[in-house]
C-alpha cells in the first residue's frame, strides 16, 4: 500500500501506516486523512503534533487515550472527555491520529 502525494509514492504497510517516519509532512497527513475520511481541524493538528512529539522526543512513547485526554484538556484549557477525541478521530484517536501523523502502528490493545 502507498499514498500518492505531490507525484511521489509514499510507502505504507497493509494497514496504511507509513514505513518510514521521515516521509511524513503535512501534505502526506492530508492524503492519509482523506483516505481515513477525517477532516483535519486545529484540534486535530494539536493531537497529531502531541503524538508526534511524544514518539519522536520521548523514546517512542505512544500515549493511550486516557493520557491523550489529559494532555488535550491541558492544551485546550478545558476538561474534555474521550468522546471529544472520537469526534476528531472516530476509529480510535490514539491509533488513527498516529496513522495520520506518520507514526508506526501501535501494538497496544484497547484505548485505556
TORMIVEX-688311 format. One record per atom (N, C-alpha, C): residue number from 1; residue in one letter; atom name; z, y, x. Coordinates in nm, 3 decimals. Each point is the difference from the previous one (the first is absolute). Example, Ala and Ser with C-alpha at 12.3 -4.5 7.8 and 13.67 -1.06 7.14 Angstrom:
@pos:1 | code:a | site:N | Z:0.780 | Y:-0.569 | X:1.319
@pos:1 | code:a | site:CA | Z:0.000 | Y:0.119 | X:-0.089
@pos:1 | code:a | site:C | Z:0.000 | Y:0.120 | X:0.090
@pos:2 | code:s | site:N | Z:-0.072 | Y:0.105 | X:-0.035
@pos:2 | code:s | site:CA | Z:0.006 | Y:0.119 | X:0.082
@pos:2 | code:s | site:C | Z:0.073 | Y:0.109 | X:-0.077
***
This chain:
@pos:1 | code:x | site:N | Z:0.000 | Y:-0.118 | X:0.084
@pos:1 | code:x | site:CA | Z:0.000 | Y:0.118 | X:-0.084
@pos:1 | code:x | site:C | Z:0.000 | Y:0.124 | X:0.089
@pos:2 | code:x | site:N | Z:-0.052 | Y:0.107 | X:-0.054
@pos:2 | code:x | site:CA | Z:0.000 | Y:0.125 | X:0.073
@pos:2 | code:x | site:C | Z:-0.023 | Y:0.116 | X:-0.095
@pos:3 | code:x | site:N | Z:0.017 | Y:0.119 | X:0.052
@pos:3 | code:x | site:CA | Z:-0.022 | Y:0.123 | X:-0.078
@pos:3 | code:x | site:C | Z:-0.108 | Y:0.080 | X:0.070
@pos:4 | code:x | site:N | Z:-0.093 | Y:0.055 | X:-0.077
@pos:4 | code:x | site:CA | Z:-0.103 | Y:0.088 | X:0.054
@pos:4 | code:x | site:C | Z:0.050 | Y:0.143 | X:-0.009
@pos:5 | code:x | site:N | Z:0.017 | Y:0.065 | X:0.115
@pos:5 | code:x | site:CA | Z:0.052 | Y:0.136 | X:0.004
@pos:5 | code:x | site:C | Z:-0.085 | Y:0.081 | X:0.097
@pos:6 | code:x | site:N | Z:-0.065 | Y:0.102 | X:-0.052
@pos:6 | code:x | site:CA | Z:-0.081 | Y:0.089 | X:0.083
@pos:6 | code:x | site:C | Z:-0.101 | Y:-0.076 | X:0.085
@pos:7 | code:x | site:N | Z:-0.065 | Y:-0.100 | X:-0.059
@pos:7 | code:x | site:CA | Z:-0.102 | Y:-0.077 | X:0.069
@pos:7 | code:x | site:C | Z:0.052 | Y:-0.105 | X:0.097
@pos:8 | code:x | site:N | Z:0.130 | Y:-0.022 | X:0.000
@pos:8 | code:x | site:CA | Z:0.060 | Y:-0.097 | X:0.092
@pos:8 | code:x | site:C | Z:0.076 | Y:-0.105 | X:-0.082
@pos:9 | code:x | site:N | Z:-0.007 | Y:-0.124 | X:0.045
@pos:9 | code:x | site:CA | Z:0.075 | Y:-0.106 | X:-0.066
@pos:9 | code:x | site:C | Z:0.136 | Y:-0.014 | X:0.066
@pos:10 | code:x | site:N | Z:0.104 | Y:0.011 | X:-0.081
@pos:10 | code:x | site:CA | Z:0.138 | Y:-0.016 | X:0.047
@pos:10 | code:x | site:C | Z:0.044 | Y:-0.139 | X:-0.040
@pos:11 | code:x | site:N | Z:0.033 | Y:-0.083 | X:0.097
@pos:11 | code:x | site:CA | Z:0.034 | Y:-0.140 | X:-0.026
@pos:11 | code:x | site:C | Z:0.139 | Y:-0.014 | X:-0.063
@pos:12 | code:x | site:N | Z:0.008 | Y:-0.093 | X:-0.096
@pos:12 | code:x | site:CA | Z:0.126 | Y:-0.028 | X:-0.068
@pos:12 | code:x | site:C | Z:0.012 | Y:-0.150 | X:-0.023
@pos:13 | code:x | site:N | Z:0.122 | Y:-0.047 | X:-0.026
@pos:13 | code:x | site:CA | Z:0.018 | Y:-0.141 | X:-0.028
@pos:13 | code:x | site:C | Z:-0.041 | Y:-0.031 | X:-0.144
@pos:14 | code:x | site:N | Z:0.014 | Y:-0.123 | X:-0.042
@pos:14 | code:x | site:CA | Z:-0.043 | Y:-0.040 | X:-0.134
@pos:14 | code:x | site:C | Z:0.076 | Y:0.070 | X:-0.111
@pos:15 | code:x | site:N | Z:0.119 | Y:0.051 | X:0.030
@pos:15 | code:x | site:CA | Z:0.080 | Y:0.072 | X:-0.099
@pos:15 | code:x | site:C | Z:-0.020 | Y:0.151 | X:0.005
@pos:16 | code:x | site:N | Z:-0.089 | Y:0.047 | X:0.088
@pos:16 | code:x | site:CA | Z:-0.033 | Y:0.142 | X:0.005
@pos:16 | code:x | site:C | Z:0.081 | Y:0.083 | X:0.096
@pos:17 | code:x | site:N | Z:0.085 | Y:-0.061 | X:0.082
@pos:17 | code:x | site:CA | Z:0.079 | Y:0.072 | X:0.100
@pos:17 | code:x | site:C | Z:-0.082 | Y:0.015 | X:0.128
@pos:18 | code:x | site:N | Z:0.005 | Y:0.119 | X:0.059
@pos:18 | code:x | site:CA | Z:-0.077 | Y:0.024 | X:0.122
@pos:18 | code:x | site:C | Z:0.041 | Y:-0.095 | X:0.112
@pos:19 | code:x | site:N | Z:-0.099 | Y:-0.043 | X:0.078
@pos:19 | code:x | site:CA | Z:0.028 | Y:-0.085 | X:0.115
@pos:19 | code:x | site:C | Z:0.049 | Y:0.081 | X:0.119
@pos:20 | code:x | site:N | Z:-0.041 | Y:0.127 | X:0.006
@pos:20 | code:x | site:CA | Z:0.037 | Y:0.086 | X:0.112
@pos:20 | code:x | site:C | Z:0.056 | Y:0.130 | X:-0.056
@pos:21 | code:x | site:N | Z:0.129 | Y:0.024 | X:0.021
@pos:21 | code:x | site:CA | Z:0.066 | Y:0.121 | X:-0.051
@pos:21 | code:x | site:C | Z:-0.065 | Y:0.127 | X:0.053
@pos:22 | code:x | site:N | Z:-0.063 | Y:-0.009 | X:0.117
@pos:22 | code:x | site:CA | Z:-0.066 | Y:0.116 | X:0.062
@pos:22 | code:x | site:C | Z:-0.126 | Y:0.044 | X:-0.076
@pos:23 | code:x | site:N | Z:-0.053 | Y:-0.085 | X:-0.086
@pos:23 | code:x | site:CA | Z:-0.119 | Y:0.035 | X:-0.079
@pos:23 | code:x | site:C | Z:0.032 | Y:0.092 | X:-0.117
@pos:24 | code:x | site:N | Z:0.129 | Y:0.022 | X:-0.027
@pos:24 | code:x | site:CA | Z:0.042 | Y:0.074 | X:-0.119
@pos:24 | code:x | site:C | Z:-0.015 | Y:0.151 | X:0.018
@pos:25 | code:x | site:N | Z:-0.044 | Y:0.065 | X:-0.105
@pos:25 | code:x | site:CA | Z:0.007 | Y:0.146 | X:-0.014
@pos:25 | code:x | site:C | Z:-0.001 | Y:0.030 | X:-0.150
@pos:26 | code:x | site:N | Z:0.005 | Y:0.125 | X:-0.037
@pos:26 | code:x | site:CA | Z:0.009 | Y:0.034 | X:-0.143
@pos:26 | code:x | site:C | Z:-0.124 | Y:-0.042 | X:-0.078
@pos:27 | code:x | site:N | Z:-0.117 | Y:-0.001 | X:0.064
@pos:27 | code:x | site:CA | Z:-0.121 | Y:-0.047 | X:-0.069
@pos:27 | code:x | site:C | Z:0.010 | Y:-0.150 | X:-0.028
@pos:28 | code:x | site:N | Z:0.053 | Y:-0.074 | X:0.094
@pos:28 | code:x | site:CA | Z:0.020 | Y:-0.144 | X:-0.020
@pos:28 | code:x | site:C | Z:0.101 | Y:-0.022 | X:-0.113
@pos:29 | code:x | site:N | Z:0.107 | Y:0.079 | X:0.000
@pos:29 | code:x | site:CA | Z:0.101 | Y:-0.010 | X:-0.107
@pos:29 | code:x | site:C | Z:-0.065 | Y:0.024 | X:-0.136
@pos:30 | code:x | site:N | Z:-0.086 | Y:0.100 | X:-0.008
@pos:30 | code:x | site:CA | Z:-0.067 | Y:0.031 | X:-0.127
@pos:30 | code:x | site:C | Z:-0.089 | Y:-0.116 | X:-0.044
@pos:31 | code:x | site:N | Z:-0.067 | Y:-0.064 | X:0.095
@pos:31 | code:x | site:CA | Z:-0.086 | Y:-0.114 | X:-0.034
@pos:31 | code:x | site:C | Z:0.083 | Y:-0.119 | X:-0.050
@pos:32 | code:x | site:N | Z:0.111 | Y:-0.028 | X:0.065
@pos:32 | code:x | site:CA | Z:0.087 | Y:-0.110 | X:-0.043
@pos:32 | code:x | site:C | Z:0.059 | Y:0.033 | X:-0.137
@pos:33 | code:x | site:N | Z:0.045 | Y:0.124 | X:-0.018
@pos:33 | code:x | site:CA | Z:0.057 | Y:0.042 | X:-0.128
@pos:33 | code:x | site:C | Z:-0.101 | Y:-0.015 | X:-0.114
@pos:34 | code:x | site:N | Z:-0.126 | Y:0.030 | X:0.027
@pos:34 | code:x | site:CA | Z:-0.104 | Y:-0.015 | X:-0.102
@pos:34 | code:x | site:C | Z:-0.014 | Y:-0.146 | X:-0.042
@pos:35 | code:x | site:N | Z:0.001 | Y:-0.089 | X:0.097
@pos:35 | code:x | site:CA | Z:-0.008 | Y:-0.143 | X:-0.029
@pos:35 | code:x | site:C | Z:0.123 | Y:-0.045 | X:-0.079
@pos:36 | code:x | site:N | Z:0.115 | Y:0.057 | X:0.033
@pos:36 | code:x | site:CA | Z:0.126 | Y:-0.035 | X:-0.067
@pos:36 | code:x | site:C | Z:0.019 | Y:0.072 | X:-0.133
@pos:37 | code:x | site:N | Z:-0.092 | Y:0.089 | X:-0.036
@pos:37 | code:x | site:CA | Z:0.009 | Y:0.082 | X:-0.122
@pos:37 | code:x | site:C | Z:0.126 | Y:0.086 | X:-0.001
@pos:38 | code:x | site:N | Z:0.030 | Y:0.060 | X:0.115
@pos:38 | code:x | site:CA | Z:0.115 | Y:0.087 | X:0.015
@pos:38 | code:x | site:C | Z:-0.049 | Y:0.142 | X:0.027
@pos:39 | code:x | site:N | Z:0.055 | Y:0.096 | X:-0.074
@pos:39 | code:x | site:CA | Z:-0.029 | Y:0.140 | X:0.024
@pos:39 | code:x | site:C | Z:0.105 | Y:0.054 | X:0.097
@pos:40 | code:x | site:N | Z:-0.045 | Y:0.056 | X:0.110
@pos:40 | code:x | site:CA | Z:0.092 | Y:0.050 | X:0.102
@pos:40 | code:x | site:C | Z:0.043 | Y:0.143 | X:-0.033
@pos:41 | code:x | site:N | Z:0.131 | Y:0.017 | X:-0.017
@pos:41 | code:x | site:CA | Z:0.059 | Y:0.130 | X:-0.029
@pos:41 | code:x | site:C | Z:0.085 | Y:0.042 | X:0.120
@pos:42 | code:x | site:N | Z:0.058 | Y:0.117 | X:-0.008
@pos:42 | code:x | site:CA | Z:0.088 | Y:0.045 | X:0.108
@pos:42 | code:x | site:C | Z:0.117 | Y:-0.096 | X:0.018
@pos:43 | code:x | site:N | Z:0.055 | Y:-0.049 | X:-0.110
@pos:43 | code:x | site:CA | Z:0.112 | Y:-0.095 | X:0.009
@pos:43 | code:x | site:C | Z:-0.046 | Y:-0.135 | X:0.057
@pos:44 | code:x | site:N | Z:-0.122 | Y:-0.040 | X:-0.034
@pos:44 | code:x | site:CA | Z:-0.056 | Y:-0.123 | X:0.058
@pos:44 | code:x | site:C | Z:-0.007 | Y:0.013 | X:0.152
@pos:45 | code:x | site:N | Z:-0.048 | Y:0.114 | X:0.046
@pos:45 | code:x | site:CA | Z:-0.012 | Y:0.023 | X:0.144
@pos:45 | code:x | site:C | Z:0.137 | Y:0.003 | X:0.066
@pos:46 | code:x | site:N | Z:0.101 | Y:0.058 | X:-0.069
@pos:46 | code:x | site:CA | Z:0.136 | Y:-0.002 | X:0.056
@pos:46 | code:x | site:C | Z:0.044 | Y:-0.143 | X:0.026
@pos:47 | code:x | site:N | Z:-0.024 | Y:-0.087 | X:-0.096
@pos:47 | code:x | site:CA | Z:0.042 | Y:-0.140 | X:0.014
@pos:47 | code:x | site:C | Z:-0.080 | Y:-0.071 | X:0.109
@pos:48 | code:x | site:N | Z:-0.130 | Y:0.020 | X:0.002
@pos:48 | code:x | site:CA | Z:-0.085 | Y:-0.061 | X:0.103
@pos:48 | code:x | site:C | Z:0.044 | Y:0.046 | X:0.139
@pos:49 | code:x | site:N | Z:0.019 | Y:0.130 | X:0.015
@pos:49 | code:x | site:CA | Z:0.041 | Y:0.053 | X:0.131
@pos:49 | code:x | site:C | Z:0.138 | Y:-0.049 | X:0.041
@pos:50 | code:x | site:N | Z:0.092 | Y:-0.014 | X:-0.096
@pos:50 | code:x | site:CA | Z:0.132 | Y:-0.057 | X:0.029
@pos:50 | code:x | site:C | Z:-0.014 | Y:-0.142 | X:0.054
@pos:51 | code:x | site:N | Z:-0.080 | Y:-0.083 | X:-0.068
@pos:51 | code:x | site:CA | Z:-0.018 | Y:-0.139 | X:0.044
@pos:51 | code:x | site:C | Z:-0.065 | Y:-0.007 | X:0.137
@pos:52 | code:x | site:N | Z:-0.100 | Y:0.084 | X:0.023
@pos:52 | code:x | site:CA | Z:-0.066 | Y:0.000 | X:0.131
@pos:52 | code:x | site:C | Z:0.098 | Y:0.042 | X:0.111
@pos:53 | code:x | site:N | Z:0.079 | Y:0.104 | X:-0.028
@pos:53 | code:x | site:CA | Z:0.098 | Y:0.046 | X:0.098
@pos:53 | code:x | site:C | Z:0.102 | Y:-0.110 | X:0.031
@pos:54 | code:x | site:N | Z:0.050 | Y:-0.066 | X:-0.104
@pos:54 | code:x | site:CA | Z:0.097 | Y:-0.108 | X:0.020
@pos:54 | code:x | site:C | Z:-0.060 | Y:-0.113 | X:0.084
@pos:55 | code:x | site:N | Z:-0.124 | Y:-0.037 | X:-0.029
@pos:55 | code:x | site:CA | Z:-0.062 | Y:-0.111 | X:0.072
@pos:55 | code:x | site:C | Z:-0.031 | Y:0.039 | X:0.145
@pos:56 | code:x | site:N | Z:-0.061 | Y:0.115 | X:0.017
@pos:56 | code:x | site:CA | Z:-0.046 | Y:0.041 | X:0.133
@pos:56 | code:x | site:C | Z:0.116 | Y:0.044 | X:0.090
@pos:57 | code:x | site:N | Z:0.097 | Y:0.072 | X:-0.057
@pos:57 | code:x | site:CA | Z:0.106 | Y:0.059 | X:0.083
@pos:57 | code:x | site:C | Z:0.135 | Y:-0.070 | X:-0.012
@pos:58 | code:x | site:N | Z:0.007 | Y:-0.109 | X:-0.075
@pos:58 | code:x | site:CA | Z:0.127 | Y:-0.069 | X:-0.018
@pos:58 | code:x | site:C | Z:-0.019 | Y:-0.151 | X:0.017
@pos:59 | code:x | site:N | Z:-0.068 | Y:-0.037 | X:0.107
@pos:59 | code:x | site:CA | Z:-0.010 | Y:-0.141 | X:0.041
@pos:59 | code:x | site:C | Z:-0.058 | Y:-0.091 | X:-0.108
@pos:60 | code:x | site:N | Z:-0.104 | Y:0.047 | X:-0.068
@pos:60 | code:x | site:CA | Z:-0.067 | Y:-0.085 | X:-0.098
@pos:60 | code:x | site:C | Z:0.076 | Y:-0.017 | X:-0.131
@pos:61 | code:x | site:N | Z:0.094 | Y:0.089 | X:-0.029
@pos:61 | code:x | site:CA | Z:0.079 | Y:-0.009 | X:-0.123
@pos:61 | code:x | site:C | Z:-0.089 | Y:0.016 | X:-0.123
@pos:62 | code:x | site:N | Z:0.017 | Y:-0.089 | X:-0.097
@pos:62 | code:x | site:CA | Z:-0.070 | Y:0.007 | X:-0.127
@pos:62 | code:x | site:C | Z:0.104 | Y:0.007 | X:-0.111
@pos:63 | code:x | site:N | Z:0.039 | Y:0.122 | X:-0.042
@pos:63 | code:x | site:CA | Z:0.106 | Y:0.015 | X:-0.098
@pos:63 | code:x | site:C | Z:-0.032 | Y:-0.067 | X:-0.134
@pos:64 | code:x | site:N | Z:0.106 | Y:-0.049 | X:-0.066
@pos:64 | code:x | site:CA | Z:-0.020 | Y:-0.057 | X:-0.133
@pos:64 | code:x | site:C | Z:0.007 | Y:0.112 | X:-0.104
@pos:65 | code:x | site:N | Z:-0.022 | Y:-0.034 | X:-0.126
@pos:65 | code:x | site:CA | Z:-0.005 | Y:0.101 | X:-0.106
@pos:65 | code:x | site:C | Z:0.131 | Y:0.079 | X:-0.011
@pos:66 | code:x | site:N | Z:0.112 | Y:-0.067 | X:0.015
@pos:66 | code:x | site:CA | Z:0.129 | Y:0.069 | X:-0.010
@pos:66 | code:x | site:C | Z:0.012 | Y:0.110 | X:0.105
@pos:67 | code:x | site:N | Z:-0.038 | Y:-0.031 | X:0.124
@pos:67 | code:x | site:CA | Z:0.006 | Y:0.100 | X:0.106
@pos:67 | code:x | site:C | Z:-0.102 | Y:0.112 | X:-0.021
@pos:68 | code:x | site:N | Z:-0.113 | Y:-0.034 | X:-0.058
@pos:68 | code:x | site:CA | Z:-0.101 | Y:0.102 | X:-0.029
@pos:68 | code:x | site:C | Z:0.051 | Y:0.094 | X:-0.108
@pos:69 | code:x | site:N | Z:0.064 | Y:-0.055 | X:-0.104
@pos:69 | code:x | site:CA | Z:0.055 | Y:0.085 | X:-0.106
@pos:69 | code:x | site:C | Z:0.098 | Y:0.101 | X:0.060
@pos:70 | code:x | site:N | Z:0.088 | Y:-0.047 | X:0.086
@pos:70 | code:x | site:CA | Z:0.098 | Y:0.089 | X:0.063
@pos:70 | code:x | site:C | Z:-0.070 | Y:0.108 | X:0.084
@pos:71 | code:x | site:N | Z:-0.096 | Y:-0.039 | X:0.081
@pos:71 | code:x | site:CA | Z:-0.069 | Y:0.095 | X:0.087
@pos:71 | code:x | site:C | Z:-0.079 | Y:0.103 | X:-0.080
@pos:72 | code:x | site:N | Z:-0.068 | Y:-0.045 | X:-0.106
@pos:72 | code:x | site:CA | Z:-0.080 | Y:0.093 | X:-0.080
@pos:72 | code:x | site:C | Z:0.090 | Y:0.090 | X:-0.085
@pos:73 | code:x | site:N | Z:0.114 | Y:-0.051 | X:-0.044
@pos:73 | code:x | site:CA | Z:0.096 | Y:0.085 | X:-0.071
@pos:73 | code:x | site:C | Z:0.045 | Y:0.114 | X:0.091
@pos:74 | code:x | site:N | Z:0.028 | Y:-0.033 | X:0.125
@pos:74 | code:x | site:CA | Z:0.039 | Y:0.103 | X:0.097
@pos:74 | code:x | site:C | Z:-0.114 | Y:0.097 | X:0.026
@pos:75 | code:x | site:N | Z:-0.119 | Y:-0.052 | X:0.019
@pos:75 | code:x | site:CA | Z:-0.117 | Y:0.083 | X:0.031
@pos:75 | code:x | site:C | Z:-0.034 | Y:0.094 | X:-0.115
@pos:76 | code:x | site:N | Z:0.004 | Y:-0.052 | X:-0.122
@pos:76 | code:x | site:CA | Z:-0.040 | Y:0.078 | X:-0.116
@pos:76 | code:x | site:C | Z:0.114 | Y:0.080 | X:-0.061
@pos:77 | code:x | site:N | Z:0.123 | Y:-0.019 | X:0.051
@pos:77 | code:x | site:CA | Z:0.113 | Y:0.077 | X:-0.048
@pos:77 | code:x | site:C | Z:0.043 | Y:-0.030 | X:-0.142
@pos:78 | code:x | site:N | Z:-0.027 | Y:-0.123 | X:-0.044
@pos:78 | code:x | site:CA | Z:0.038 | Y:-0.041 | X:-0.135
@pos:78 | code:x | site:C | Z:0.027 | Y:-0.150 | X:0.001
@pos:79 | code:x | site:N | Z:0.088 | Y:-0.042 | X:-0.088
@pos:79 | code:x | site:CA | Z:0.028 | Y:-0.143 | X:-0.009
@pos:79 | code:x | site:C | Z:-0.114 | Y:-0.066 | X:-0.076
@pos:80 | code:x | site:N | Z:-0.062 | Y:-0.100 | X:0.062
@pos:80 | code:x | site:CA | Z:-0.109 | Y:-0.071 | X:-0.066
@pos:80 | code:x | site:C | Z:0.038 | Y:-0.147 | X:-0.015
@pos:81 | code:x | site:N | Z:-0.077 | Y:-0.068 | X:-0.080
@pos:81 | code:x | site:CA | Z:0.016 | Y:-0.143 | X:-0.018
@pos:81 | code:x | site:C | Z:-0.126 | Y:-0.069 | X:0.049
@pos:82 | code:x | site:N | Z:0.009 | Y:-0.130 | X:0.019
@pos:82 | code:x | site:CA | Z:-0.115 | Y:-0.078 | X:0.046
@pos:82 | code:x | site:C | Z:-0.121 | Y:0.021 | X:-0.092
@pos:83 | code:x | site:N | Z:0.026 | Y:0.020 | X:-0.128
@pos:83 | code:x | site:CA | Z:-0.108 | Y:0.022 | X:-0.097
@pos:83 | code:x | site:C | Z:-0.092 | Y:0.115 | X:0.043
@pos:84 | code:x | site:N | Z:0.058 | Y:0.103 | X:0.059
@pos:84 | code:x | site:CA | Z:-0.080 | Y:0.115 | X:0.047
@pos:84 | code:x | site:C | Z:-0.098 | Y:-0.042 | X:0.109
@pos:85 | code:x | site:N | Z:0.043 | Y:-0.092 | X:0.085
@pos:85 | code:x | site:CA | Z:-0.088 | Y:-0.048 | X:0.107
@pos:85 | code:x | site:C | Z:-0.110 | Y:-0.088 | X:-0.056
@pos:86 | code:x | site:N | Z:0.033 | Y:-0.080 | X:-0.101
@pos:86 | code:x | site:CA | Z:-0.100 | Y:-0.087 | X:-0.062
@pos:86 | code:x | site:C | Z:-0.105 | Y:0.081 | X:-0.076
@pos:87 | code:x | site:N | Z:0.034 | Y:0.121 | X:-0.042
@pos:87 | code:x | site:CA | Z:-0.100 | Y:0.087 | X:-0.061
@pos:87 | code:x | site:C | Z:-0.104 | Y:0.043 | X:0.103
@pos:88 | code:x | site:N | Z:0.044 | Y:0.013 | X:0.125
@pos:88 | code:x | site:CA | Z:-0.092 | Y:0.036 | X:0.108
@pos:88 | code:x | site:C | Z:-0.078 | Y:-0.120 | X:0.052
@pos:89 | code:x | site:N | Z:0.071 | Y:-0.113 | X:0.015
@pos:89 | code:x | site:CA | Z:-0.057 | Y:-0.122 | X:0.057
@pos:89 | code:x | site:C | Z:0.039 | Y:-0.118 | X:-0.089
@pos:90 | code:x | site:N | Z:-0.078 | Y:-0.027 | X:-0.105
@pos:90 | code:x | site:CA | Z:0.039 | Y:-0.099 | X:-0.101
@pos:90 | code:x | site:C | Z:0.012 | Y:-0.144 | X:0.049
@pos:91 | code:x | site:N | Z:-0.062 | Y:-0.034 | X:0.110
@pos:91 | code:x | site:CA | Z:0.001 | Y:-0.139 | X:0.047
@pos:91 | code:x | site:C | Z:0.107 | Y:-0.024 | X:0.107
@pos:92 | code:x | site:N | Z:0.112 | Y:0.063 | X:-0.010
@pos:92 | code:x | site:CA | Z:0.117 | Y:-0.005 | X:0.087
@pos:92 | code:x | site:C | Z:-0.012 | Y:0.104 | X:0.111
@pos:93 | code:x | site:N | Z:0.077 | Y:0.106 | X:-0.013
@pos:93 | code:x | site:CA | Z:-0.012 | Y:0.114 | X:0.091
@pos:93 | code:x | site:C | Z:0.009 | Y:-0.034 | X:0.148
@pos:94 | code:x | site:N | Z:0.096 | Y:-0.083 | X:0.039
@pos:94 | code:x | site:CA | Z:0.016 | Y:-0.026 | X:0.143
@pos:94 | code:x | site:C | Z:-0.122 | Y:-0.068 | X:0.060
@pos:95 | code:x | site:N | Z:-0.068 | Y:-0.080 | X:-0.078
@pos:95 | code:x | site:CA | Z:-0.116 | Y:-0.073 | X:0.052
@pos:95 | code:x | site:C | Z:-0.130 | Y:0.077 | X:-0.022
@pos:96 | code:x | site:N | Z:-0.021 | Y:0.053 | X:-0.120
@pos:96 | code:x | site:CA | Z:-0.126 | Y:0.069 | X:-0.028
@pos:96 | code:x | site:C | Z:-0.012 | Y:0.130 | X:0.081
@pos:97 | code:x | site:N | Z:0.109 | Y:0.075 | X:0.012
@pos:97 | code:x | site:CA | Z:-0.005 | Y:0.123 | X:0.080
@pos:97 | code:x | site:C | Z:-0.021 | Y:-0.033 | X:0.148
@pos:98 | code:x | site:N | Z:0.059 | Y:-0.109 | X:0.046
@pos:98 | code:x | site:CA | Z:-0.020 | Y:-0.042 | X:0.139
@pos:98 | code:x | site:C | Z:-0.146 | Y:-0.038 | X:0.024
@pos:99 | code:x | site:N | Z:-0.060 | Y:-0.068 | X:-0.097
@pos:99 | code:x | site:CA | Z:-0.141 | Y:-0.038 | X:0.014
@pos:99 | code:x | site:C | Z:-0.086 | Y:0.126 | X:0.010
@pos:100 | code:x | site:N | Z:0.022 | Y:0.094 | X:-0.089
@pos:100 | code:x | site:CA | Z:-0.077 | Y:0.125 | X:0.001
@pos:100 | code:x | site:C | Z:0.029 | Y:0.078 | X:0.128
@pos:101 | code:x | site:N | Z:0.121 | Y:-0.013 | X:0.053
@pos:101 | code:x | site:CA | Z:0.038 | Y:0.066 | X:0.124
@pos:101 | code:x | site:C | Z:-0.048 | Y:-0.070 | X:0.126
@pos:102 | code:x | site:N | Z:-0.075 | Y:-0.108 | X:-0.015
@pos:102 | code:x | site:CA | Z:-0.057 | Y:-0.068 | X:0.116
@pos:102 | code:x | site:C | Z:0.097 | Y:-0.087 | X:0.077
@pos:103 | code:x | site:N | Z:0.113 | Y:-0.033 | X:-0.062
@pos:103 | code:x | site:CA | Z:0.102 | Y:-0.081 | X:0.070
@pos:103 | code:x | site:C | Z:-0.024 | Y:-0.149 | X:-0.021
@pos:104 | code:x | site:N | Z:0.057 | Y:-0.083 | X:0.086
@pos:104 | code:x | site:CA | Z:-0.018 | Y:-0.145 | X:-0.015
@pos:104 | code:x | site:C | Z:0.064 | Y:-0.051 | X:-0.129
@pos:105 | code:x | site:N | Z:-0.048 | Y:-0.112 | X:-0.044
@pos:105 | code:x | site:CA | Z:0.053 | Y:-0.064 | X:-0.120
@pos:105 | code:x | site:C | Z:0.144 | Y:-0.044 | X:0.023
@pos:106 | code:x | site:N | Z:0.087 | Y:0.034 | X:-0.094
@pos:106 | code:x | site:CA | Z:0.140 | Y:-0.037 | X:0.008
@pos:106 | code:x | site:C | Z:0.017 | Y:-0.146 | X:-0.040
@pos:107 | code:x | site:N | Z:0.084 | Y:-0.070 | X:0.071
@pos:107 | code:x | site:CA | Z:0.031 | Y:-0.139 | X:-0.035
@pos:107 | code:x | site:C | Z:0.129 | Y:-0.010 | X:-0.081
@pos:108 | code:x | site:N | Z:0.061 | Y:0.117 | X:-0.025
@pos:108 | code:x | site:CA | Z:0.124 | Y:0.007 | X:-0.076
@pos:108 | code:x | site:C | Z:-0.029 | Y:-0.033 | X:-0.146
@pos:109 | code:x | site:N | Z:0.092 | Y:-0.069 | X:-0.065
@pos:109 | code:x | site:CA | Z:-0.018 | Y:-0.034 | X:-0.140
@pos:109 | code:x | site:C | Z:0.083 | Y:0.093 | X:-0.086
@pos:110 | code:x | site:N | Z:-0.051 | Y:0.031 | X:-0.119
@pos:110 | code:x | site:CA | Z:0.076 | Y:0.080 | X:-0.096
@pos:110 | code:x | site:C | Z:0.006 | Y:0.147 | X:0.036
@pos:111 | code:x | site:N | Z:0.049 | Y:0.079 | X:-0.094
@pos:111 | code:x | site:CA | Z:0.008 | Y:0.144 | X:0.017
@pos:111 | code:x | site:C | Z:0.135 | Y:0.046 | X:0.051
@pos:112 | code:x | site:N | Z:0.104 | Y:-0.081 | X:-0.019
@pos:112 | code:x | site:CA | Z:0.133 | Y:0.038 | X:0.044
@pos:112 | code:x | site:C | Z:0.051 | Y:-0.105 | X:0.092
***
